[in-house]
Amino acid sequence: MNTKIRQTVSLICCALGLILLLYGTLFHLQSVSNKDGKDPTAMQESQLVLEASRGGLHREQDGSLRLTYSGKPPAACPT
């Protein structure tokens, strides 16, 4: 395979990967219910990752997400 073609394909793959990464972090929203299971709100992927690392999310049997606290979020995990 010609090196020009190889470089072009590599650049296209890198650009596509970057576009998908930006889409996932900036535009992908997930519906999350509050502690009572009511009033769902949309949260960005980056906020969901932060809440999951704090232990503030729980996945229900039907696949929906629920916050496990109300008010101030729990502190970050010390580990």
PyMOL Python script that loads the backbone (N, CA, C, O; Angstrom):
from pymol import cmd

cmd.read_pdbstr("""\
ATOM      1  N   MET A   1       0.839  -1.174   0.000  1.00  0.00           N
ATOM      2  CA  MET A   1       0.000   0.000   0.000  1.00  0.00           C
ATOM      3  C   MET A   1       0.890   1.245   0.000  1.00  0.00           C
ATOM      4  O   MET A   1       1.903   1.291   0.698  1.00  0.00           O
ATOM      5  N   ASN A   2       0.525   2.203  -0.747  1.00  0.00           N
ATOM      6  CA  ASN A   2       1.279   3.435  -0.852  1.00  0.00           C
ATOM      7  C   ASN A   2       1.251   4.193   0.490  1.00  0.00           C
ATOM      8  O   ASN A   2       0.234   4.182   1.183  1.00  0.00           O
ATOM      9  N   THR A   3       2.355   4.842   0.852  1.00  0.00           N
ATOM     10  CA  THR A   3       2.424   5.543   2.134  1.00  0.00           C
ATOM     11  C   THR A   3       1.461   6.729   2.193  1.00  0.00           C
ATOM     12  O   THR A   3       0.952   7.047   3.268  1.00  0.00           O
ATOM     13  N   LYS A   4       1.205   7.381   1.077  1.00  0.00           N
ATOM     14  CA  LYS A   4       0.246   8.496   1.046  1.00  0.00           C
ATOM     15  C   LYS A   4      -1.160   8.000   1.400  1.00  0.00           C
ATOM     16  O   LYS A   4      -1.880   8.642   2.164  1.00  0.00           O
ATOM     17  N   ILE A   5      -1.533   6.864   0.842  1.00  0.00           N
ATOM     18  CA  ILE A   5      -2.847   6.297   1.126  1.00  0.00           C
ATOM     19  C   ILE A   5      -2.932   5.891   2.588  1.00  0.00           C
ATOM     20  O   ILE A   5      -3.950   6.124   3.240  1.00  0.00           O
ATOM     21  N   ARG A   6      -1.878   5.290   3.104  1.00  0.00           N
ATOM     22  CA  ARG A   6      -1.828   4.878   4.503  1.00  0.00           C
ATOM     23  C   ARG A   6      -1.973   6.072   5.439  1.00  0.00           C
ATOM     24  O   ARG A   6      -2.724   6.016   6.413  1.00  0.00           O
ATOM     25  N   GLN A   7      -1.259   7.142   5.146  1.00  0.00           N
ATOM     26  CA  GLN A   7      -1.337   8.344   5.970  1.00  0.00           C
ATOM     27  C   GLN A   7      -2.733   8.967   5.909  1.00  0.00           C
ATOM     28  O   GLN A   7      -3.263   9.424   6.922  1.00  0.00           O
ATOM     29  N   THR A   8      -3.314   8.982   4.725  1.00  0.00           N
ATOM     30  CA  THR A   8      -4.652   9.548   4.570  1.00  0.00           C
ATOM     31  C   THR A   8      -5.682   8.746   5.361  1.00  0.00           C
ATOM     32  O   THR A   8      -6.527   9.322   6.046  1.00  0.00           O
ATOM     33  N   VAL A   9      -5.615   7.437   5.268  1.00  0.00           N
ATOM     34  CA  VAL A   9      -6.545   6.578   6.003  1.00  0.00           C
ATOM     35  C   VAL A   9      -6.349   6.762   7.513  1.00  0.00           C
ATOM     36  O   VAL A   9      -7.327   6.815   8.259  1.00  0.00           O
ATOM     37  N   SER A  10      -5.112   6.860   7.962  1.00  0.00           N
ATOM     38  CA  SER A  10      -4.837   7.078   9.382  1.00  0.00           C
ATOM     39  C   SER A  10      -5.390   8.408   9.868  1.00  0.00           C
ATOM     40  O   SER A  10      -5.974   8.474  10.950  1.00  0.00           O
ATOM     41  N   LEU A  11      -5.216   9.461   9.091  1.00  0.00           N
ATOM     42  CA  LEU A  11      -5.736  10.771   9.470  1.00  0.00           C
ATOM     43  C   LEU A  11      -7.261  10.782   9.514  1.00  0.00           C
ATOM     44  O   LEU A  11      -7.856  11.393  10.401  1.00  0.00           O
ATOM     45  N   ILE A  12      -7.888  10.110   8.561  1.00  0.00           N
ATOM     46  CA  ILE A  12      -9.347  10.027   8.552  1.00  0.00           C
ATOM     47  C   ILE A  12      -9.848   9.272   9.780  1.00  0.00           C
ATOM     48  O   ILE A  12     -10.828   9.682  10.403  1.00  0.00           O
ATOM     49  N   CYS A  13      -9.184   8.178  10.131  1.00  0.00           N
ATOM     50  CA  CYS A  13      -9.579   7.406  11.317  1.00  0.00           C
ATOM     51  C   CYS A  13      -9.385   8.220  12.597  1.00  0.00           C
ATOM     52  O   CYS A  13     -10.230   8.179  13.492  1.00  0.00           O
ATOM     53  N   CYS A  14      -8.298   8.945  12.687  1.00  0.00           N
ATOM     54  CA  CYS A  14      -8.061   9.789  13.863  1.00  0.00           C
ATOM     55  C   CYS A  14      -9.107  10.894  13.965  1.00  0.00           C
ATOM     56  O   CYS A  14      -9.606  11.172  15.055  1.00  0.00           O
ATOM     57  N   ALA A  15      -9.439  11.520  12.857  1.00  0.00           N
ATOM     58  CA  ALA A  15     -10.452  12.574  12.860  1.00  0.00           C
ATOM     59  C   ALA A  15     -11.817  12.016  13.243  1.00  0.00           C
ATOM     60  O   ALA A  15     -12.542  12.641  14.017  1.00  0.00           O
ATOM     61  N   LEU A  16     -12.175  10.862  12.721  1.00  0.00           N
ATOM     62  CA  LEU A  16     -13.444  10.228  13.063  1.00  0.00           C
ATOM     63  C   LEU A  16     -13.492   9.876  14.552  1.00  0.00           C
ATOM     64  O   LEU A  16     -14.518  10.074  15.203  1.00  0.00           O
ATOM     65  N   GLY A  17     -12.395   9.360  15.086  1.00  0.00           N
ATOM     66  CA  GLY A  17     -12.327   9.045  16.506  1.00  0.00           C
ATOM     67  C   GLY A  17     -12.494  10.279  17.373  1.00  0.00           C
ATOM     68  O   GLY A  17     -13.185  10.238  18.391  1.00  0.00           O
ATOM     69  N   LEU A  18     -11.868  11.372  16.977  1.00  0.00           N
ATOM     70  CA  LEU A  18     -11.986  12.623  17.721  1.00  0.00           C
ATOM     71  C   LEU A  18     -13.412  13.157  17.675  1.00  0.00           C
ATOM     72  O   LEU A  18     -13.925  13.647  18.681  1.00  0.00           O
ATOM     73  N   ILE A  19     -14.048  13.065  16.525  1.00  0.00           N
ATOM     74  CA  ILE A  19     -15.430  13.512  16.395  1.00  0.00           C
ATOM     75  C   ILE A  19     -16.353  12.684  17.287  1.00  0.00           C
ATOM     76  O   ILE A  19     -17.230  13.239  17.949  1.00  0.00           O
ATOM     77  N   LEU A  20     -16.166  11.373  17.312  1.00  0.00           N
ATOM     78  CA  LEU A  20     -16.993  10.518  18.157  1.00  0.00           C
ATOM     79  C   LEU A  20     -16.741  10.776  19.638  1.00  0.00           C
ATOM     80  O   LEU A  20     -17.675  10.734  20.439  1.00  0.00           O
ATOM     81  N   LEU A  21     -15.504  11.040  20.008  1.00  0.00           N
ATOM     82  CA  LEU A  21     -15.174  11.361  21.394  1.00  0.00           C
ATOM     83  C   LEU A  21     -15.855  12.658  21.819  1.00  0.00           C
ATOM     84  O   LEU A  21     -16.427  12.734  22.906  1.00  0.00           O
ATOM     85  N   LEU A  22     -15.794  13.679  20.964  1.00  0.00           N
ATOM     86  CA  LEU A  22     -16.449  14.945  21.274  1.00  0.00           C
ATOM     87  C   LEU A  22     -17.962  14.792  21.363  1.00  0.00           C
ATOM     88  O   LEU A  22     -18.598  15.387  22.233  1.00  0.00           O
ATOM     89  N   TYR A  23     -18.534  14.005  20.478  1.00  0.00           N
ATOM     90  CA  TYR A  23     -19.979  13.754  20.537  1.00  0.00           C
ATOM     91  C   TYR A  23     -20.353  13.101  21.865  1.00  0.00           C
ATOM     92  O   TYR A  23     -21.317  13.513  22.510  1.00  0.00           O
ATOM     93  N   GLY A  24     -19.601  12.096  22.272  1.00  0.00           N
ATOM     94  CA  GLY A  24     -19.911  11.400  23.517  1.00  0.00           C
ATOM     95  C   GLY A  24     -19.787  12.279  24.737  1.00  0.00           C
ATOM     96  O   GLY A  24     -20.576  12.160  25.674  1.00  0.00           O
ATOM     97  N   THR A  25     -18.800  13.167  24.736  1.00  0.00           N
ATOM     98  CA  THR A  25     -18.589  14.006  25.920  1.00  0.00           C
ATOM     99  C   THR A  25     -19.467  15.234  25.937  1.00  0.00           C
ATOM    100  O   THR A  25     -19.892  15.660  27.011  1.00  0.00           O
ATOM    101  N   LEU A  26     -19.753  15.811  24.807  1.00  0.00           N
ATOM    102  CA  LEU A  26     -20.460  17.089  24.796  1.00  0.00           C
ATOM    103  C   LEU A  26     -21.960  16.977  24.509  1.00  0.00           C
ATOM    104  O   LEU A  26     -22.746  17.755  25.048  1.00  0.00           O
ATOM    105  N   PHE A  27     -22.359  16.041  23.684  1.00  0.00           N
ATOM    106  CA  PHE A  27     -23.738  16.045  23.221  1.00  0.00           C
ATOM    107  C   PHE A  27     -24.556  14.842  23.656  1.00  0.00           C
ATOM    108  O   PHE A  27     -25.780  14.870  23.532  1.00  0.00           O
ATOM    109  N   HIS A  28     -23.935  13.796  24.155  1.00  0.00           N
ATOM    110  CA  HIS A  28     -24.688  12.614  24.543  1.00  0.00           C
ATOM    111  C   HIS A  28     -25.320  12.844  25.908  1.00  0.00           C
ATOM    112  O   HIS A  28     -24.610  13.043  26.894  1.00  0.00           O
ATOM    113  N   LEU A  29     -26.636  12.819  25.977  1.00  0.00           N
ATOM    114  CA  LEU A  29     -27.362  13.046  27.216  1.00  0.00           C
ATOM    115  C   LEU A  29     -28.062  11.767  27.642  1.00  0.00           C
ATOM    116  O   LEU A  29     -28.496  10.982  26.800  1.00  0.00           O
ATOM    117  N   GLN A  30     -28.172  11.556  28.949  1.00  0.00           N
ATOM    118  CA  GLN A  30     -28.839  10.392  29.506  1.00  0.00           C
ATOM    119  C   GLN A  30     -29.859  10.882  30.525  1.00  0.00           C
ATOM    120  O   GLN A  30     -29.553  11.778  31.311  1.00  0.00           O
ATOM    121  N   SER A  31     -31.037  10.328  30.530  1.00  0.00           N
ATOM    122  CA  SER A  31     -32.076  10.706  31.475  1.00  0.00           C
ATOM    123  C   SER A  31     -31.809  10.046  32.825  1.00  0.00           C
ATOM    124  O   SER A  31     -31.582   8.839  32.898  1.00  0.00           O
ATOM    125  N   VAL A  32     -31.837  10.852  33.902  1.00  0.00           N
ATOM    126  CA  VAL A  32     -31.567  10.361  35.247  1.00  0.00           C
ATOM    127  C   VAL A  32     -32.689  10.822  36.169  1.00  0.00           C
ATOM    128  O   VAL A  32     -33.036  12.003  36.184  1.00  0.00           O
ATOM    129  N   SER A  33     -33.259   9.892  36.940  1.00  0.00           N
ATOM    130  CA  SER A  33     -34.311  10.229  37.896  1.00  0.00           C
ATOM    131  C   SER A  33     -33.691  10.649  39.215  1.00  0.00           C
ATOM    132  O   SER A  33     -32.545  10.309  39.511  1.00  0.00           O
ATOM    133  N   ASN A  34     -34.461  11.397  40.013  1.00  0.00           N
ATOM    134  CA  ASN A  34     -33.960  11.777  41.334  1.00  0.00           C
ATOM    135  C   ASN A  34     -34.125  10.625  42.313  1.00  0.00           C
ATOM    136  O   ASN A  34     -34.503   9.522  41.919  1.00  0.00           O
ATOM    137  N   LYS A  35     -33.846  10.874  43.574  1.00  0.00           N
ATOM    138  CA  LYS A  35     -33.854   9.806  44.582  1.00  0.00           C
ATOM    139  C   LYS A  35     -35.223   9.144  44.716  1.00  0.00           C
ATOM    140  O   LYS A  35     -35.308   7.947  44.991  1.00  0.00           O
ATOM    141  N   ASP A  36     -36.287   9.911  44.526  1.00  0.00           N
ATOM    142  CA  ASP A  36     -37.642   9.374  44.644  1.00  0.00           C
ATOM    143  C   ASP A  36     -38.080   8.595  43.416  1.00  0.00           C
ATOM    144  O   ASP A  36     -39.116   7.932  43.440  1.00  0.00           O
ATOM    145  N   GLY A  37     -37.308   8.667  42.351  1.00  0.00           N
ATOM    146  CA  GLY A  37     -37.660   7.984  41.118  1.00  0.00           C
ATOM    147  C   GLY A  37     -38.559   8.807  40.226  1.00  0.00           C
ATOM    148  O   GLY A  37     -39.092   8.302  39.238  1.00  0.00           O
ATOM    149  N   LYS A  38     -38.731  10.070  40.566  1.00  0.00           N
ATOM    150  CA  LYS A  38     -39.590  10.963  39.785  1.00  0.00           C
ATOM    151  C   LYS A  38     -38.756  12.075  39.187  1.00  0.00           C
ATOM    152  O   LYS A  38     -37.574  12.224  39.497  1.00  0.00           O
ATOM    153  N   ASP A  39     -39.395  12.857  38.320  1.00  0.00           N
ATOM    154  CA  ASP A  39     -38.795  14.058  37.745  1.00  0.00           C
ATOM    155  C   ASP A  39     -37.441  13.791  37.094  1.00  0.00           C
ATOM    156  O   ASP A  39     -36.420  14.258  37.599  1.00  0.00           O
ATOM    157  N   PRO A  40     -37.407  13.043  35.975  1.00  0.00           N
ATOM    158  CA  PRO A  40     -36.120  12.765  35.319  1.00  0.00           C
ATOM    159  C   PRO A  40     -35.503  14.019  34.710  1.00  0.00           C
ATOM    160  O   PRO A  40     -36.212  14.881  34.192  1.00  0.00           O
ATOM    161  N   THR A  41     -34.198  14.112  34.777  1.00  0.00           N
ATOM    162  CA  THR A  41     -33.456  15.212  34.161  1.00  0.00           C
ATOM    163  C   THR A  41     -32.401  14.624  33.230  1.00  0.00           C
ATOM    164  O   THR A  41     -32.007  13.467  33.374  1.00  0.00           O
ATOM    165  N   ALA A  42     -31.954  15.427  32.281  1.00  0.00           N
ATOM    166  CA  ALA A  42     -30.932  14.995  31.330  1.00  0.00           C
ATOM    167  C   ALA A  42     -29.563  15.418  31.849  1.00  0.00           C
ATOM    168  O   ALA A  42     -29.376  16.572  32.236  1.00  0.00           O
ATOM    169  N   MET A  43     -28.610  14.498  31.859  1.00  0.00           N
ATOM    170  CA  MET A  43     -27.251  14.786  32.307  1.00  0.00           C
ATOM    171  C   MET A  43     -26.279  14.420  31.198  1.00  0.00           C
ATOM    172  O   MET A  43     -26.506  13.469  30.451  1.00  0.00           O
ATOM    173  N   GLN A  44     -25.183  15.190  31.095  1.00  0.00           N
ATOM    174  CA  GLN A  44     -24.151  14.898  30.113  1.00  0.00           C
ATOM    175  C   GLN A  44     -23.334  13.695  30.571  1.00  0.00           C
ATOM    176  O   GLN A  44     -23.310  13.345  31.751  1.00  0.00           O
ATOM    177  N   GLU A  45     -22.673  13.082  29.610  1.00  0.00           N
ATOM    178  CA  GLU A  45     -21.866  11.893  29.869  1.00  0.00           C
ATOM    179  C   GLU A  45     -20.771  12.170  30.899  1.00  0.00           C
ATOM    180  O   GLU A  45     -20.522  11.337  31.771  1.00  0.00           O
ATOM    181  N   SER A  46     -20.112  13.329  30.808  1.00  0.00           N
ATOM    182  CA  SER A  46     -19.039  13.645  31.754  1.00  0.00           C
ATOM    183  C   SER A  46     -19.570  13.774  33.178  1.00  0.00           C
ATOM    184  O   SER A  46     -18.901  13.362  34.125  1.00  0.00           O
ATOM    185  N   GLN A  47     -20.771  14.344  33.343  1.00  0.00           N
ATOM    186  CA  GLN A  47     -21.377  14.460  34.668  1.00  0.00           C
ATOM    187  C   GLN A  47     -21.774  13.087  35.196  1.00  0.00           C
ATOM    188  O   GLN A  47     -21.653  12.824  36.392  1.00  0.00           O
ATOM    189  N   LEU A  48     -22.246  12.208  34.312  1.00  0.00           N
ATOM    190  CA  LEU A  48     -22.601  10.849  34.731  1.00  0.00           C
ATOM    191  C   LEU A  48     -21.381  10.078  35.219  1.00  0.00           C
ATOM    192  O   LEU A  48     -21.462   9.333  36.195  1.00  0.00           O
ATOM    193  N   VAL A  49     -20.252  10.257  34.541  1.00  0.00           N
ATOM    194  CA  VAL A  49     -19.024   9.581  34.957  1.00  0.00           C
ATOM    195  C   VAL A  49     -18.608  10.067  36.337  1.00  0.00           C
ATOM    196  O   VAL A  49     -18.203   9.265  37.178  1.00  0.00           O
ATOM    197  N   LEU A  50     -18.704  11.375  36.579  1.00  0.00           N
ATOM    198  CA  LEU A  50     -18.365  11.938  37.883  1.00  0.00           C
ATOM    199  C   LEU A  50     -19.287  11.389  38.965  1.00  0.00           C
ATOM    200  O   LEU A  50     -18.818  11.006  40.036  1.00  0.00           O
ATOM    201  N   GLU A  51     -20.586  11.345  38.704  1.00  0.00           N
ATOM    202  CA  GLU A  51     -21.538  10.823  39.689  1.00  0.00           C
ATOM    203  C   GLU A  51     -21.315   9.334  39.953  1.00  0.00           C
ATOM    204  O   GLU A  51     -21.426   8.878  41.092  1.00  0.00           O
ATOM    205  N   ALA A  52     -21.006   8.588  38.913  1.00  0.00           N
ATOM    206  CA  ALA A  52     -20.754   7.152  39.095  1.00  0.00           C
ATOM    207  C   ALA A  52     -19.497   6.919  39.917  1.00  0.00           C
ATOM    208  O   ALA A  52     -19.454   5.994  40.729  1.00  0.00           O
ATOM    209  N   SER A  53     -18.468   7.747  39.720  1.00  0.00           N
ATOM    210  CA  SER A  53     -17.235   7.571  40.497  1.00  0.00           C
ATOM    211  C   SER A  53     -17.440   7.954  41.961  1.00  0.00           C
ATOM    212  O   SER A  53     -16.730   7.456  42.834  1.00  0.00           O
ATOM    213  N   ARG A  54     -18.395   8.826  42.235  1.00  0.00           N
ATOM    214  CA  ARG A  54     -18.726   9.193  43.613  1.00  0.00           C
ATOM    215  C   ARG A  54     -19.641   8.168  44.268  1.00  0.00           C
ATOM    216  O   ARG A  54     -19.798   8.170  45.489  1.00  0.00           O
ATOM    217  N   GLY A  55     -20.234   7.309  43.486  1.00  0.00           N
ATOM    218  CA  GLY A  55     -21.181   6.341  44.027  1.00  0.00           C
ATOM    219  C   GLY A  55     -22.578   6.914  44.104  1.00  0.00           C
ATOM    220  O   GLY A  55     -23.394   6.455  44.903  1.00  0.00           O
ATOM    221  N   GLY A  56     -22.867   7.915  43.282  1.00  0.00           N
ATOM    222  CA  GLY A  56     -24.144   8.596  43.355  1.00  0.00           C
ATOM    223  C   GLY A  56     -25.165   8.131  42.331  1.00  0.00           C
ATOM    224  O   GLY A  56     -26.226   8.745  42.214  1.00  0.00           O
ATOM    225  N   LEU A  57     -24.886   7.076  41.590  1.00  0.00           N
ATOM    226  CA  LEU A  57     -25.836   6.562  40.595  1.00  0.00           C
ATOM    227  C   LEU A  57     -26.142   5.103  40.867  1.00  0.00           C
ATOM    228  O   LEU A  57     -25.290   4.346  41.332  1.00  0.00           O
ATOM    229  N   HIS A  58     -27.372   4.727  40.568  1.00  0.00           N
ATOM    230  CA  HIS A  58     -27.790   3.333  40.700  1.00  0.00           C
ATOM    231  C   HIS A  58     -28.591   2.959  39.467  1.00  0.00           C
ATOM    232  O   HIS A  58     -29.493   3.698  39.070  1.00  0.00           O
ATOM    233  N   ARG A  59     -28.277   1.825  38.855  1.00  0.00           N
ATOM    234  CA  ARG A  59     -29.038   1.361  37.681  1.00  0.00           C
ATOM    235  C   ARG A  59     -30.164   0.458  38.165  1.00  0.00           C
ATOM    236  O   ARG A  59     -29.944  -0.518  38.882  1.00  0.00           O
ATOM    237  N   GLU A  60     -31.379   0.812  37.750  1.00  0.00           N
ATOM    238  CA  GLU A  60     -32.571   0.050  38.121  1.00  0.00           C
ATOM    239  C   GLU A  60     -32.690  -1.205  37.267  1.00  0.00           C
ATOM    240  O   GLU A  60     -31.937  -1.378  36.308  1.00  0.00           O
ATOM    241  N   GLN A  61     -33.633  -2.083  37.609  1.00  0.00           N
ATOM    242  CA  GLN A  61     -33.840  -3.321  36.861  1.00  0.00           C
ATOM    243  C   GLN A  61     -34.260  -3.060  35.414  1.00  0.00           C
ATOM    244  O   GLN A  61     -33.918  -3.831  34.517  1.00  0.00           O
ATOM    245  N   ASP A  62     -35.003  -1.971  35.186  1.00  0.00           N
ATOM    246  CA  ASP A  62     -35.459  -1.662  33.833  1.00  0.00           C
ATOM    247  C   ASP A  62     -34.400  -0.943  33.009  1.00  0.00           C
ATOM    248  O   ASP A  62     -34.652  -0.610  31.851  1.00  0.00           O
ATOM    249  N   GLY A  63     -33.210  -0.693  33.582  1.00  0.00           N
ATOM    250  CA  GLY A  63     -32.115  -0.070  32.853  1.00  0.00           C
ATOM    251  C   GLY A  63     -32.008   1.425  33.041  1.00  0.00           C
ATOM    252  O   GLY A  63     -31.062   2.039  32.550  1.00  0.00           O
ATOM    253  N   SER A  64     -32.961   2.030  33.745  1.00  0.00           N
ATOM    254  CA  SER A  64     -32.902   3.472  33.968  1.00  0.00           C
ATOM    255  C   SER A  64     -31.907   3.797  35.078  1.00  0.00           C
ATOM    256  O   SER A  64     -31.562   2.940  35.892  1.00  0.00           O
ATOM    257  N   LEU A  65     -31.456   5.041  35.097  1.00  0.00           N
ATOM    258  CA  LEU A  65     -30.509   5.493  36.105  1.00  0.00           C
ATOM    259  C   LEU A  65     -31.217   6.332  37.160  1.00  0.00           C
ATOM    260  O   LEU A  65     -32.154   7.068  36.849  1.00  0.00           O
ATOM    261  N   ARG A  66     -30.760   6.219  38.432  1.00  0.00           N
ATOM    262  CA  ARG A  66     -31.352   6.973  39.525  1.00  0.00           C
ATOM    263  C   ARG A  66     -30.244   7.524  40.399  1.00  0.00           C
ATOM    264  O   ARG A  66     -29.291   6.815  40.723  1.00  0.00           O
ATOM    265  N   LEU A  67     -30.368   8.801  40.787  1.00  0.00           N
ATOM    266  CA  LEU A  67     -29.427   9.384  41.745  1.00  0.00           C
ATOM    267  C   LEU A  67     -29.705   8.792  43.117  1.00  0.00           C
ATOM    268  O   LEU A  67     -30.864   8.583  43.475  1.00  0.00           O
ATOM    269  N   THR A  68     -28.670   8.522  43.881  1.00  0.00           N
ATOM    270  CA  THR A  68     -28.854   7.914  45.197  1.00  0.00           C
ATOM    271  C   THR A  68     -28.814   8.931  46.323  1.00  0.00           C
ATOM    272  O   THR A  68     -28.754   8.540  47.488  1.00  0.00           O
ATOM    273  N   TYR A  69     -28.844  10.211  46.022  1.00  0.00           N
ATOM    274  CA  TYR A  69     -28.816  11.246  47.046  1.00  0.00           C
ATOM    275  C   TYR A  69     -29.684  12.406  46.605  1.00  0.00           C
ATOM    276  O   TYR A  69     -30.053  12.505  45.435  1.00  0.00           O
ATOM    277  N   SER A  70     -30.009  13.275  47.531  1.00  0.00           N
ATOM    278  CA  SER A  70     -30.692  14.523  47.199  1.00  0.00           C
ATOM    279  C   SER A  70     -29.937  15.644  47.904  1.00  0.00           C
ATOM    280  O   SER A  70     -29.398  15.444  48.993  1.00  0.00           O
ATOM    281  N   GLY A  71     -29.899  16.812  47.291  1.00  0.00           N
ATOM    282  CA  GLY A  71     -29.154  17.920  47.874  1.00  0.00           C
ATOM    283  C   GLY A  71     -27.696  17.860  47.484  1.00  0.00           C
ATOM    284  O   GLY A  71     -27.372  17.695  46.308  1.00  0.00           O
ATOM    285  N   LYS A  72     -26.809  17.993  48.462  1.00  0.00           N
ATOM    286  CA  LYS A  72     -25.372  18.006  48.217  1.00  0.00           C
ATOM    287  C   LYS A  72     -24.878  16.613  47.805  1.00  0.00           C
ATOM    288  O   LYS A  72     -25.241  15.626  48.446  1.00  0.00           O
ATOM    289  N   PRO A  73     -24.060  16.513  46.750  1.00  0.00           N
ATOM    290  CA  PRO A  73     -23.575  15.194  46.328  1.00  0.00           C
ATOM    291  C   PRO A  73     -22.564  14.640  47.335  1.00  0.00           C
ATOM    292  O   PRO A  73     -21.962  15.403  48.091  1.00  0.00           O
ATOM    293  N   PRO A  74     -22.378  13.334  47.349  1.00  0.00           N
ATOM    294  CA  PRO A  74     -21.375  12.744  48.242  1.00  0.00           C
ATOM    295  C   PRO A  74     -19.967  13.168  47.843  1.00  0.00           C
ATOM    296  O   PRO A  74     -19.721  13.546  46.698  1.00  0.00           O
ATOM    297  N   ALA A  75     -19.052  13.100  48.798  1.00  0.00           N
ATOM    298  CA  ALA A  75     -17.661  13.460  48.517  1.00  0.00           C
ATOM    299  C   ALA A  75     -17.036  12.441  47.578  1.00  0.00           C
ATOM    300  O   ALA A  75     -17.496  11.304  47.476  1.00  0.00           O
ATOM    301  N   ALA A  76     -15.988  12.864  46.899  1.00  0.00           N
ATOM    302  CA  ALA A  76     -15.280  11.956  45.993  1.00  0.00           C
ATOM    303  C   ALA A  76     -14.664  10.813  46.785  1.00  0.00           C
ATOM    304  O   ALA A  76     -14.294  10.978  47.948  1.00  0.00           O
ATOM    305  N   CYS A  77     -14.561   9.682  46.161  1.00  0.00           N
ATOM    306  CA  CYS A  77     -14.005   8.496  46.807  1.00  0.00           C
ATOM    307  C   CYS A  77     -12.541   8.760  47.174  1.00  0.00           C
ATOM    308  O   CYS A  77     -11.779   9.224  46.327  1.00  0.00           O
ATOM    309  N   PRO A  78     -12.128   8.473  48.423  1.00  0.00           N
ATOM    310  CA  PRO A  78     -10.751   8.757  48.825  1.00  0.00           C
ATOM    311  C   PRO A  78      -9.718   7.842  48.203  1.00  0.00           C
ATOM    312  O   PRO A  78      -8.523   8.134  48.250  1.00  0.00           O
ATOM    313  N   THR A  79     -10.164   6.734  47.617  1.00  0.00           N
ATOM    314  CA  THR A  79      -9.200   5.842  46.987  1.00  0.00           C
ATOM    315  C   THR A  79      -8.977   6.342  45.622  1.00  0.00           C
ATOM    316  O   THR A  79      -8.195   5.758  44.871  1.00  0.00           O
TER     317      THR A  79
END
""", "prot")
cmd.dss("prot")
cmd.show_as("cartoon", "prot")
cmd.util.cbc("prot")
cmd.orient("prot")
